[in-house]
Amino acid sequence: MSTANKVGFAVVGLGSIAQSAVLPAFAKCKKAKLVALVSRNKNKAARLARQFKAPNYYGKEEYAACLANPQVSAVYIATPQGEHQEFTVRAAEAGKHVLCEKPLAADVEQSARMVEACKRNGVLLMTAYRKYFEPSTVYLRKLIQDGKLGRIDVMHSAFSERHGPSAPGWLRDAGLAGGGPMMDLGVYCVNTSRWLAGEDPVEASARMWTHDKARYPEVEEGVTFRLQFLSGLIVQGSSTYSSAMSSFIYVQGTKGWVCLSPAFPFEEPRRLSGKINGRRLERKFKIVDEFALEIKAFADAIQGKGTVAPDGVEGHRDMVILRAIYDSARKREPVAIRY
């Protein structure tokens, strides 16, 4: 595809995820091109623009000029989630489509305003849930949806990391992050489990803890939660900032079980193992560029060649679920999830 026919993207926010994954992905995209970078540090934007061959770069205060650039058709927002609403609403009002990192916002009210702004201005809003495009998770979903595992009674999922002194400080800032590991990591467990199941939970139970109150004065250090679905499915999940890396999805059905690990990081090959109808199942999946896949899917949708599966509504529904999990942890009792 010629450069002229590619969807032009601006990337807003140039932190670790943008530098390690988002920006490099554009070199592999046949449907999208990187045309602009936006950062609160304009010198940083200039340096990365040279490195990744973006023809335009802007400081945060020049965001309006970026949105006025006719080369920019869409923005990829990779800032802390407390800033997602501002950048999304302004992009929507400028007629630009938005691909926004997860979680969609820092709270439910913000995500609702983002969805409404994009709908009102007739632009697409996609939540950056790369698992919708990653081959091992797509394969697992097909097993479930095709009934290979029978009735699904239980899923277990975890995503944890050990955060040292070099971890970004904003992850412990309640205003910017909205919460701790539940927002940053546990949202993967929530969204992926309900996507695999094809239904939404109706009740949440949770417990949270903080051992190091000096390091985590505003957000939780760890969480465990339980989601109840109308079908009878139960999802058990956990996430912490203070344990060794863990990342898996375990699905238990009447005909068998399957476990995918590591399930969520993008830098490692994946292994799916299980036993279905008495037969062992073993499959390995190579590393793929999940960011390039999601950018391609969004570019296709912008050009009318597909739909956005993990759209803003899906991201907002996860925010509703996360709110119920936090409410349950505070009340120390089950909380109904009202969408």
N, C-alpha and C positions, 0 to 999 in steps of 0.2 A: 504494500500500500504506500502511495506517495506521501511525503510529509504533509502536503496540503490537505490530505483527506483524514489525517489523524486528529483526534480530539486533543486540544491544547489544555494542559493542566498547570495550575500554580500549586505549589506545596507550601502550606502555611505552618510554620513551626519546624525548626531544624535541630531537634534534640536527637537522642541516641537512636530511636526507632526510625526516624526519617533518614538519618545518615547511614545506618547499617542495612536498612531494608527497603524503604519507600523510594528513595532517590535512585539507588542502583537498579530497581525494577524497571524503570522506564526504558533502559537500554534494551530490554527484552520484549518490549511491547510493540506489536505491529499495529495496534489500533489507537495508541495514545503517545503523546510527546510531552516532554517537560519544557515549558516555556517561561516559567517564572518561579522565583523563590521569595518567601516573605519571612523575616525574622525580626525580633526586637533588637538584634545586633546586626546592623547593616554590613559591617565589615565581614562578619561571618557569612552572611548571605552572598556577598561578592565572591568570597573564597570558594564556597560550595558551588556557586553558579559556574565558575571557571572549571571546577573539578568535574561537574556533571553536565557541562555544556548547555546550561540554561541561558538563553539570550537576555533575560531580564531579571533583575533582583530589586527588592524593596525593603525598607525598614517597616516595622509594624505600623508606624504613624503614616505610612504611605500606602496603606492597604486599599484606600479608595482609588488610587492611581492604578494599582494592580488590577482591580475589578473593572476599571475603565479600558483596560488593554483589550483590543478586539481579538488578540491571539488567545486569550484566556476564555475557555468555554466552561471549565470546571475547576473546582478547588479541592485539594486533598488536605484536610485539616488534621494536623498531627501535634497540636498543642495540648497542654494539660486540659482535662475535661471541663474545668471551671471556666475556660475561655471558649469552649465550643459554640455556645449560644451566640455570642457576639459575632464571631466570624461567620457562622452559618447564616444568621439572619441578614447580615449585610451582603453576603454573597447572593442569597435568594433575591433580595430587593434589587440587586444589580443584574438579575437574570442568569446567574451562573449556577450550574449544577454542583452538588456538594457530596463528596465522599468523606465521611467523618470517622475518625478512629473511635474505637470502643473504650469505655462505655460512652453512650451517645452524649451524655451531659453529666453534671455533678449532682443533679437532682431531677425529680419527675417534672417539676414546673418548667425547668429549662428545656428538657427534651420535648415537652408538649409544645412550647413556643417555637422550637426549631421545626417540628413537623408541620405546624400550622403555617409558618412563614413560607416554607417550601411549597406547600399545597397552594397557598394564596397566590404565589408568584409563578406557579406553573413550572417549577424546576424539580428535578429528581433529587432525592436524598437517600443515600446508601450508608448503612452502618458497616464499618470495615470488619465484618466477620469472615475472615479468610477460610474458616473451616468449611464453609459452604462449597468451596472449590478445591479443597485439598483431597487428593485421591483416596487416602486411607479412610477418611471420615465419610466421604461419599460412598465408598464401598460398604462400610458398616451400616450406613443409613439404608442402603438398598437391601441388605440382609434383613433388617428389621421390617422395612415397609413391604417386602415380598413375603413376609411371614416365615422366613427360614428358622427363626428362633422361637416361633410360637407366640403365645401371649407373654408380653414383657411385664414382669412383676416388679423388678428392682433394677435400678442403675446406681452405681457408685462412681463418683468422679472427684478428683483432687487436682489442684494446681497450686503449688507452693514454691517459694524461692527464699533463700537466705540472703537478706539484705545487709550488707556491710556499710562502712562509713562512706563508700563512694556512691551509694545509691542516691538518685536525685532527691533533694530535700522536699520538692513539691509533693511527692508521694505521701508525705506525712502531714501535709497541710490540708485541713478539712475543707477550706474554701475552694482550693484548686482541685483537690482529688475527690471530694465528696465522701470519702471514707478510705479505709485501708485496703488490705488484700482482697476483700470481697468485691470492691469496685474494680481494682486493677487486674486481678487474676481470676477470682471466683466467678466473675461474669461469664467467662468462657464455659465454666461448668454448667451454669444456668442456661445460657443460650443454646449450647450444643446439645444438652440433654433434651430440651423441649423440641429442638429441630429434629433430632433423631426420632423422638416419639411421635411427632406430628400433632402434639396437643400442648395446651398450656396448663400449668398448675393452678390449683384453686385455694391452697393453704400453705403457709410457710411456718416452720419452727426453726429457731436458731439459738445458739449460744456463742458469745464472743469473749475473748480474754486479752489482757495486756500484761505481760510479765515485766517488761522494761518500760515503766511509765515515764521515765526521763526521755527516752528516745521516741516514744509514741504517746505524747500528751493529748493529741487531738483525734487520732484514729485508732481503730482496733489493731492489735498485732496478729490476731488469728480468729478464725471463725469456723464453726461447723453448722450445717443447716440441713433441713429436711423439707422436701417439697412433695405435696400430695396432689395427685391428679384424679379427675373424675373416673377414669377407667380403672382406678385401683393402683396404678403405677406409683411407686415411691422412688424419689431420687434423693440419695444421701450424698452430700458434698462437703468439702473442706478446703480451706486456703489459709496460708500463713506467710508472714515475712521472716520467720525465724526458724525454719526447718530446712533440711536438705531438699534440693529440688525433687519434687514429685509431680507427676503429670500422667494421669491415666483416665480411661473410661472403661468401666466394667458393666456389661449388660447381661442380665440373667433372665432367661425365658423358659417356657415349659418344654421346649425342644432342645435347648442347649444354652451355652454361654459363650461370650466373646469378650476379650480384653484388648484394648488398643493402648500402647505405651511406647514412647512418650506421646501423649495426645495433643499437646498444645504448643510447645516451642517449635519454631520454624527452622532451627539450625541442625536438627538431627534426623536421621532416617527413622522410620516407624516400623513397629512390629505388631502385627495383629495375630493373636492366638486364641484358640477356643476349642470347643467340642460340641458338635451339632449332630443329633441323632446317633450318638455313639462314635462319630468319626472326628478325628483330630483335624483341626484347621490351623495352618501356619502360613502367613503371608508377610513378605517384607516390602516396604514401599520406600523408594529412594527419595532423597531430598528434592523438592521442587520449589520454584519461586512462587510462593502463595500470594505475595503482594502483586506480582505481575499478573497472576490469574484474576485477582479481584479487580485490578485496574482495567484489564481487558473486558471483564464482564460489565463494568460500569460504562466503559466507552461504547460497547455494543448497545447497551440500553439507551444511551444518549443518541446514538445514530438510528434508533428504532429497530434494532436487530435482536432484541431480547428484553426481558423484564428484570427489575431489580428484586432479587429474592430477599436478601437481608436489608430491607428498606428501613426508612426512618421509623415506621410504625413498629417494626420488630424491635428496633433499638429502644423505642419508648416503652414497649411492653416489658422488656427486661428491666428498665428503670423502675417500673411499677413493682415488679417482683423483688428487686433489690430493696426497695423501700419497705416492703412487707417483711423481708428478712431482718432488716435493722430494727423495725418496730417490734418484731417478736423477741429479738435479743434484749431489747430494752424492757419490755413488759414481762419477759420470761414466761410467755404463754403463746400458743398457736395464734396466728393472725390470718384471717381470710384475705385473699388477694382479689381486689376489685379493680377491674380494668375500665 
